[in-house]
Amino acid sequence: MSDHFVDRNRLWSRLDAAVAALPEPPPTPIAVVDLDAFDANAADLVRRAGGKPIRVASKSLRVPALISRALAHEGFAGVLAYTLAEALWLHESGVSDDIVVAYPTVDAAALRRLTSSPDAAGAITLMVDDPAHLAVIDAARSGDAVEVRIALDLDAGLRLGRQHIGPKRSPLFDTADVVAMARRVHEHDGVRLVGVMTYEGQVAGVQDDVPDQRTKSLLVRRLKQASMAQLEVRRREISDALAAVITLEFWNGGGSGSVEATAADPAVTEVAAGSGLLVPGIFDHYASFDPHPAAYFGLRVTRKPTPAMATVHGGGLIASGATGEDRSPVPWAPPGLHLTGLEGAGEVQTPLTGHPAALLRIGDLVWFRHAKSGELFEHVRDVHLVSGESVTEVVPSYRGCGLAF
């Protein structure tokens, strides 16, 4: 990833020019997506996937137009949604007719909608990892409900003795437990087992080439290698065992940070990616790929508390996950700006230090990168799509569509 000061100064000028050309100055935060970088990232993800289709992780986008843009790229197919209500809306809106919900749902109202619609039930796959999830589906049925497509979410963490490294997701780890759950779904009335998901977040979502952290980065890369080696064996064993029970339509795996390694696994038929299209702050410093940041938000300078500081209005768009510095937004353009240690990014104001702060004037724009992909767009209604120095289109986020998933 190029983060050279010259490139970031050019970005500052380009985004400022694009916004200045609008008929009316938009309110801040001004959300912008660089389409040239977005498309370059999409092409690179397809290259890294080595011929296996990429399912778009909607949680990492949350802008219908961007989900559709990704799906228009050859090599992308289907959506990995994060709620059933979202999946139903994406289907009803014509965004996709192949949607896998990545997390189990207990949303009774959405389940009633799904089980009463043959079209929706044929397009949407639900995730389960516990018999209780099947009971929730049954409770939502009414009358002659349609058959529901089901996928199993399997734990993809690394086991080192009694230690578990990775997201705490599914209780299904051992092959015997997976097969037992598969048989239970297979024998359950009104549902059909069609797929499996293994998300190795400890590989796909962890930086492993961080400047000034050589020893830690080396350890992380070794843990990633060990995790993928262990997971390939587990996937093969589980795949062979499941073949005696059911013929699956798909096996989903991976994420933006592990596309090559996951796609190389023979058991996997498709990979998931979303963050790699926009490249938020926590996707800097990966050894496996060189992405192009594509999403930014602009805030205007409203105060000069000292000649050497500048304060912008807003900025406290803190990302989810374990709290820490890596969850804060990154002041990006102009380059050389820093959050202060005492105030950080505030809800209504964010003071900035660094050489450029002395040059900024009240009313100037400062461009930030959000720490996690997609979450930025929960804070805005409009997303400005930029190509070169022009805003080519202003499109709604989910929030701009009046939706909150």
C-alpha positions in Angstrom: 0.0 0.0 0.0 1.3 3.4 -1.0 1.2 5.8 2.0 3.8 8.2 0.7 3.3 11.8 1.7 3.2 12.9 -1.9 0.4 10.5 -2.8 -1.6 11.5 0.3 -1.2 15.2 -0.5 -2.4 14.5 -4.0 -5.4 12.6 -2.5 -6.1 15.6 -0.3 -6.2 18.0 -3.3 -8.3 15.5 -5.4 -11.0 14.9 -2.8 -11.2 18.6 -1.9 -11.6 19.5 -5.5 -14.3 16.8 -6.0 -16.3 18.1 -3.0 -15.8 21.8 -3.9 -17.4 21.2 -7.3 -20.7 20.0 -5.8 -23.6 22.5 -6.1 -24.0 22.6 -2.3 -21.3 21.8 0.4 -22.4 18.5 2.0 -22.7 18.2 5.7 -19.9 16.4 7.5 -18.9 13.7 7.9 -18.6 13.6 4.1 -18.3 9.9 3.1 -16.3 9.3 -0.1 -15.4 6.1 -2.0 -12.6 6.3 -4.6 -14.0 4.1 -7.4 -10.7 3.8 -9.2 -9.2 2.3 -6.0 -12.3 0.2 -5.4 -12.2 -1.4 -8.9 -8.4 -2.0 -8.6 -9.0 -3.8 -5.3 -11.8 -5.9 -6.8 -9.5 -7.0 -9.7 -6.7 -7.8 -7.2 -9.1 -9.9 -5.1 -10.2 -11.9 -8.1 -6.5 -12.5 -9.0 -5.8 -13.7 -5.5 -8.8 -16.0 -5.5 -7.2 -18.0 -8.4 -10.5 -18.8 -10.2 -12.7 -19.5 -7.2 -15.7 -17.2 -6.9 -15.8 -14.4 -4.3 -18.9 -13.9 -2.2 -19.3 -10.2 -1.2 -19.4 -9.6 2.5 -22.1 -7.0 2.8 -21.1 -6.1 6.4 -18.0 -4.6 5.0 -19.8 -2.4 2.5 -23.4 -1.5 3.7 -23.9 0.5 0.5 -26.3 -1.2 -2.0 -24.6 0.5 -5.0 -21.2 -0.7 -4.0 -22.4 -4.3 -3.4 -23.9 -4.2 -6.9 -20.7 -2.8 -8.3 -18.6 -5.6 -6.7 -21.0 -8.2 -8.1 -20.7 -6.7 -11.6 -17.0 -7.6 -11.6 -16.2 -11.0 -13.2 -15.2 -13.4 -10.4 -17.7 -12.2 -7.8 -20.8 -14.1 -7.1 -23.4 -13.9 -4.3 -23.6 -12.0 -1.1 -22.6 -12.9 2.5 -25.1 -11.0 4.6 -25.0 -10.3 8.3 -28.7 -10.4 9.2 -31.7 -12.1 7.7 -33.7 -8.8 7.5 -30.8 -7.4 5.4 -30.8 -10.5 3.2 -34.5 -10.2 2.6 -34.1 -6.6 1.6 -31.2 -7.3 -0.7 -33.3 -10.0 -2.4 -36.5 -7.9 -2.6 -34.4 -5.0 -4.0 -32.9 -7.1 -6.7 -29.4 -6.8 -5.5 -28.8 -10.6 -5.4 -30.7 -13.9 -5.6 -27.8 -15.8 -3.9 -27.4 -14.7 -0.3 -25.9 -16.6 2.6 -26.6 -15.1 6.1 -23.2 -15.4 7.9 -24.6 -15.5 11.4 -27.4 -17.5 13.0 -30.7 -15.7 13.3 -33.4 -15.6 16.0 -35.4 -12.8 14.3 -38.9 -14.3 14.4 -40.4 -11.6 12.2 -37.8 -12.1 9.5 -38.1 -15.9 9.7 -41.9 -15.6 9.2 -41.2 -13.6 6.1 -38.7 -16.1 4.8 -40.7 -19.2 5.5 -43.8 -17.7 3.8 -42.0 -16.7 0.6 -40.9 -19.4 -1.9 -38.8 -16.9 -3.8 -36.9 -15.6 -0.8 -36.4 -19.1 0.7 -34.9 -20.2 -2.6 -32.4 -17.3 -2.7 -31.4 -17.1 1.0 -29.4 -19.6 3.1 -29.4 -19.5 6.9 -26.5 -20.3 9.1 -26.9 -22.7 12.1 -24.5 -24.3 14.5 -26.9 -25.6 17.2 -30.1 -27.6 17.2 -31.8 -24.6 19.0 -31.5 -22.7 15.7 -33.7 -25.2 14.0 -36.2 -24.9 16.8 -36.4 -21.2 16.3 -37.0 -21.7 12.5 -39.8 -24.2 13.3 -41.5 -21.8 15.8 -41.6 -19.1 13.1 -43.4 -21.3 10.5 -47.1 -21.0 9.8 -49.2 -23.2 7.5 -47.6 -24.7 4.5 -44.2 -23.1 5.0 -41.5 -23.5 2.4 -38.3 -25.4 2.7 -35.4 -23.4 4.2 -31.8 -23.6 3.0 -29.3 -24.3 5.7 -25.5 -24.0 6.1 -23.3 -25.1 9.0 -20.9 -22.6 10.6 -17.8 -24.5 11.8 -15.2 -23.2 14.2 -12.1 -22.4 12.2 -9.8 -21.4 15.0 -6.3 -22.8 15.7 -6.1 -25.3 18.6 -2.8 -25.5 20.4 -3.3 -27.9 23.3 -6.1 -26.3 25.4 -5.6 -22.9 23.8 -8.0 -21.6 21.1 -6.8 -18.8 18.8 -9.4 -17.2 16.6 -13.0 -15.8 16.7 -15.3 -17.4 19.3 -18.0 -18.4 16.9 -19.4 -21.9 16.4 -19.3 -24.8 19.0 -18.8 -27.2 16.0 -15.1 -28.1 15.9 -14.6 -31.9 16.1 -15.5 -33.9 13.0 -17.9 -36.2 14.9 -19.9 -33.2 16.2 -20.1 -31.6 12.7 -21.3 -34.9 11.2 -23.9 -35.3 14.0 -25.2 -31.8 13.4 -25.3 -32.4 9.6 -27.3 -35.6 10.1 -29.7 -33.7 12.4 -30.3 -31.0 9.8 -30.5 -33.6 7.0 -33.3 -35.5 8.9 -35.1 -32.4 10.0 -38.4 -31.6 8.2 -38.6 -28.3 6.3 -34.9 -27.6 5.9 -32.2 -28.6 3.5 -28.4 -28.7 4.2 -26.6 -27.0 1.3 -23.4 -25.6 2.6 -20.6 -25.1 5.1 -18.8 -22.0 6.3 -15.3 -21.8 8.0 -14.2 -18.3 8.8 -10.5 -18.2 9.9 -10.6 -14.7 11.3 -7.3 -15.2 13.1 -5.7 -15.3 9.6 -8.0 -13.1 7.5 -8.3 -10.2 10.0 -4.9 -9.8 11.7 -2.1 -7.6 10.6 1.2 -9.4 10.1 3.7 -6.9 8.7 3.5 -4.0 11.1 6.4 -1.4 11.0 8.5 -1.4 14.2 6.9 -4.7 15.3 9.2 -7.2 13.5 9.2 -9.8 16.2 5.4 -9.7 16.8 4.7 -9.7 13.0 6.9 -12.8 12.6 5.1 -14.6 15.4 1.7 -13.7 13.8 2.8 -15.0 10.4 3.9 -18.3 12.0 0.6 -18.6 13.8 -1.2 -18.0 10.6 0.8 -20.7 8.8 0.1 -23.1 11.6 -3.6 -22.2 11.5 -4.0 -22.7 7.8 -2.1 -26.0 7.9 -4.3 -27.3 10.7 -7.4 -26.1 9.1 -6.6 -27.7 5.7 -6.4 -31.1 7.4 -9.6 -30.5 9.4 -11.5 -29.3 6.3 -10.4 -32.4 4.4 -11.4 -34.7 7.2 -14.8 -33.0 7.7 -15.4 -32.8 3.9 -14.8 -36.6 3.6 -17.0 -37.4 6.5 -19.9 -35.1 5.3 -19.8 -36.7 1.9 -21.3 -39.8 3.4 -24.3 -37.7 4.6 -24.9 -35.0 2.0 -23.7 -33.5 -1.2 -23.0 -29.8 -0.5 -23.5 -26.9 -2.9 -20.8 -24.8 -1.4 -18.0 -24.5 1.1 -17.3 -20.9 2.1 -14.1 -19.8 3.7 -11.7 -17.0 4.4 -11.8 -13.2 4.2 -9.9 -10.4 2.5 -6.7 -11.1 4.4 -6.5 -14.8 3.6 -7.9 -15.1 0.1 -4.9 -16.9 -1.5 -4.4 -19.4 1.3 -8.1 -20.2 1.6 -8.7 -20.5 -2.1 -5.8 -22.9 -2.3 -7.6 -25.4 0.0 -9.3 -28.0 -2.2 -12.3 -28.3 0.2 -13.2 -24.6 -0.3 -15.4 -23.8 -3.3 -15.7 -20.0 -2.7 -14.1 -17.3 -0.6 -15.6 -14.3 1.1 -14.3 -10.7 0.9 -15.5 -7.2 1.6 -13.0 -5.2 3.6 -10.4 -5.7 0.8 -12.6 -3.6 -1.5 -12.5 -0.5 0.7 -9.4 -1.2 2.8 -10.0 0.4 6.2 -7.2 1.2 8.7 -6.9 -2.2 10.2 -6.2 -3.7 6.8 -2.9 -1.9 6.5 0.3 -3.9 7.0 -0.5 -7.3 5.5 2.3 -9.4 4.0 -0.1 -11.2 1.7 -1.4 -8.2 -0.4 -0.9 -4.6 -1.2 -4.3 -2.9 -1.2 -5.4 0.6 -2.1 -7.4 2.6 0.5 -10.8 3.5 -1.1 -13.0 4.9 1.6 -12.6 8.2 3.5 -14.6 10.6 5.5 -14.0 14.4 5.5 -14.4 16.7 8.5 -14.0 20.5 8.5 -11.7 22.5 10.7 -13.8 24.6 13.1 -11.2 25.7 15.7 -7.6 26.7 16.0 -6.9 26.3 19.8 -3.3 27.1 19.2 -1.4 28.2 16.1 0.1 24.7 15.9 -3.2 22.8 16.3 -6.4 22.4 14.3 -9.7 21.0 15.7 -12.3 19.4 13.3 -15.9 18.9 14.1 -16.9 15.3 14.9 -14.6 12.4 14.3 -15.3 9.9 17.1 -16.3 7.1 14.7 -14.7 4.3 16.8 -14.8 0.9 15.3 -16.2 -2.3 17.0 -14.0 -4.9 18.6 -11.6 -4.9 21.5 -11.0 -1.2 22.4 -7.6 0.1 21.5 -5.7 2.6 19.3 -6.3 0.5 16.2 -10.0 1.1 16.5 -9.7 4.8 16.1 -10.0 6.6 12.8 -6.8 7.6 11.1 -6.2 11.3 10.0 -4.9 10.6 6.5 -4.9 13.6 4.3 -3.1 15.9 4.6 -0.4 13.6 5.8 1.4 14.1 9.1 -1.6 14.8 11.3 -2.1 13.0 14.6 -4.8 12.5 17.2 -3.9 13.8 20.7 -3.2 11.3 23.5 -5.7 12.9 25.9 -8.7 13.5 23.7 -8.3 11.1 20.7 -11.2 11.1 18.3 -14.2 12.9 19.9 -17.9 12.7 19.2 -18.2 16.5 18.6 -14.6 17.6 18.2 -11.2 16.1 17.4 -8.1 18.2 18.0 -5.2 17.4 15.7 -1.4 18.0 16.0 1.5 17.6 13.5 3.1 20.0 11.0 0.1 20.4 8.7 -2.1 21.5 11.6 -0.4 24.9 11.6 -1.2 25.3 7.9 -4.9 24.4 8.2 -7.5 27.2 8.3 -11.0 27.2 9.7 -13.3 25.6 7.1 -10.6 23.4 5.5 -11.3 19.7 5.1 -9.3 16.9 6.7 -9.8 13.4 5.4 -9.8 10.3 7.7 -9.9 6.6 7.2 -12.2 4.5 9.3 -10.6 1.6 11.2 -13.1 -1.0 10.1 -14.8 -1.4 6.7 -18.5 -0.8 6.4 -19.0 0.7 9.8 -18.3 4.2 8.5 -21.5 4.1 6.5 -23.7 3.6 9.6 -22.9 7.3 10.3 -23.9 8.8 7.0 -26.9 8.8 4.7 -25.1 9.8 1.5 -21.9 8.2 -0.1 -20.1 10.3 -2.7 -18.5 8.1 -5.4 -15.4 9.8 -6.8 -13.5 9.1 -10.0 -10.5 11.3 -10.6 -11.4 14.7 -9.3 -15.1 14.4 -9.8 -18.1 13.1 -7.8 -19.7 10.9 -10.4 -22.7 9.9 -8.2 -24.1 10.3 -4.7 -25.7 7.0 -3.5 -27.5 6.1 -0.3 -26.0 3.9 2.4 -28.3 1.4 4.2 -29.0 4.3 6.6 -29.8 6.5 3.7 -32.3 3.9 2.6 -33.9 4.2 6.0 -32.5 0.9 7.1 -30.7 -0.2 10.3 -29.6 -3.9 10.3 
